[in-house]
């Protein structure tokens, strides 16, 4: 299985396994992408992205390490600040069989995190599972 995980917060192997309906990640090839999402529209518009990029890199690596500990072959990278664009960039070079998008509940969502899964299915024709956390 070639799995793409898009997450703005660290995700554990149990979270991924649950989203996959209990399917094991052992042996799966996984690309973890964490968008460098800003906390607010103001931070986005003044291009205050250094903190967002550092957090995205940390999140991607933590998630990849958790999945690697369960036997997955992983790669991690920070993505564009807009989650949909980060997903588009990843899909351009990584032909995933499945895509999991981990999102925050509405009250905790950051700027530009709304309806990534639905829009991704419409734009890219790929099946996307959205997991609210």
C-alpha positions in Angstrom: 0.0 0.0 0.0 1.2 3.5 -0.8 -0.3 5.8 1.8 -0.2 9.6 2.0 -0.9 11.1 5.4 -1.6 14.8 5.6 -1.6 16.1 9.2 -1.1 19.4 10.9 -0.5 17.8 14.3 1.5 14.6 15.1 -0.4 11.4 14.4 0.3 8.1 16.0 0.3 4.6 14.4 -2.9 3.7 16.2 -4.7 6.7 14.7 -3.6 5.7 11.2 -4.5 2.1 11.8 -7.9 3.1 13.1 -8.5 5.3 10.0 -7.6 2.4 7.8 -10.2 0.2 9.4 -7.7 -1.7 11.4 -5.4 -2.5 8.5 -1.8 -2.8 9.5 0.9 -0.3 8.4 3.7 -2.9 8.5 5.3 -2.9 5.1 3.3 0.1 3.8 5.1 2.9 2.0 4.0 6.2 3.6 4.6 9.8 2.8 3.8 12.1 5.6 3.1 15.7 4.7 2.5 18.4 7.2 1.4 21.7 5.8 3.1 24.8 7.3 -0.3 26.2 8.4 -0.3 29.6 10.1 -2.2 30.1 13.3 -4.2 33.0 12.0 -5.0 35.0 8.8 -2.8 37.8 10.0 0.3 35.5 10.2 -0.5 34.1 6.8 -0.9 37.5 5.1 2.3 39.0 6.7 4.2 35.9 5.6 5.3 35.0 9.1 6.1 31.5 8.1 9.3 30.5 9.9 7.5 29.1 13.0 4.9 27.4 10.9 7.5 25.7 8.8 9.5 24.5 11.8 6.4 23.1 13.4 5.4 21.4 10.2 8.8 19.7 9.8 8.6 18.5 13.5 5.1 17.2 13.0 5.9 15.3 9.8 9.0 13.7 11.3 7.3 12.7 14.5 4.4 11.1 12.6 6.8 9.3 10.2 8.9 8.0 13.2 5.7 6.6 14.9 4.7 4.8 11.7 8.3 3.5 11.0 8.3 2.0 14.5 5.3 -0.1 13.3 7.2 -1.3 10.2 6.1 1.3 7.6 8.7 2.7 5.2 8.3 6.4 5.7 9.3 9.7 4.3 8.4 13.1 5.9 8.2 16.6 4.6 6.7 20.0 5.4 4.3 21.2 2.8 2.9 24.5 1.5 0.9 26.6 3.9 -2.4 25.8 2.2 -3.2 22.2 3.0 -4.9 21.6 -0.3 -1.8 22.9 -2.2 0.5 20.7 0.0 -1.7 17.7 -0.9 -1.6 18.6 -4.6 2.2 18.9 -4.6 2.6 15.6 -2.8 0.2 13.8 -5.2 2.2 15.2 -8.2 5.2 13.1 -7.3 3.8 10.4 -5.1 1.0 8.3 -6.6 -0.8 7.3 -3.4 -3.3 4.4 -3.2 -5.0 6.0 -0.2 -5.0 9.4 1.4 -5.7 10.2 5.0 -6.3 13.8 6.0 -6.2 14.4 9.7 -8.1 17.6 10.6 -8.8 19.4 13.8 -12.3 19.9 15.2 -13.9 23.1 13.9 -13.0 25.1 17.1 -9.4 24.2 16.9 -8.9 24.5 13.1 -6.2 26.8 11.9 -6.5 29.2 9.0 -7.3 27.5 5.6 -7.9 24.0 7.1 -11.5 23.7 6.1 -12.9 21.1 3.7 -9.5 19.8 2.5 -10.7 16.2 2.0 -13.9 17.1 0.0 -12.1 19.6 -2.2 -9.2 17.1 -2.8 -11.7 14.5 -4.0 -13.3 17.0 -6.4 -10.0 18.4 -7.7 -7.7 15.3 -7.9 -10.2 12.4 -8.2 -8.6 10.5 -5.4 -10.4 8.8 -2.5 -9.6 10.7 0.7 -10.5 9.7 4.2 -10.9 12.6 6.6 -10.3 12.0 10.3 -11.3 14.6 12.8 -9.3 14.9 15.9 
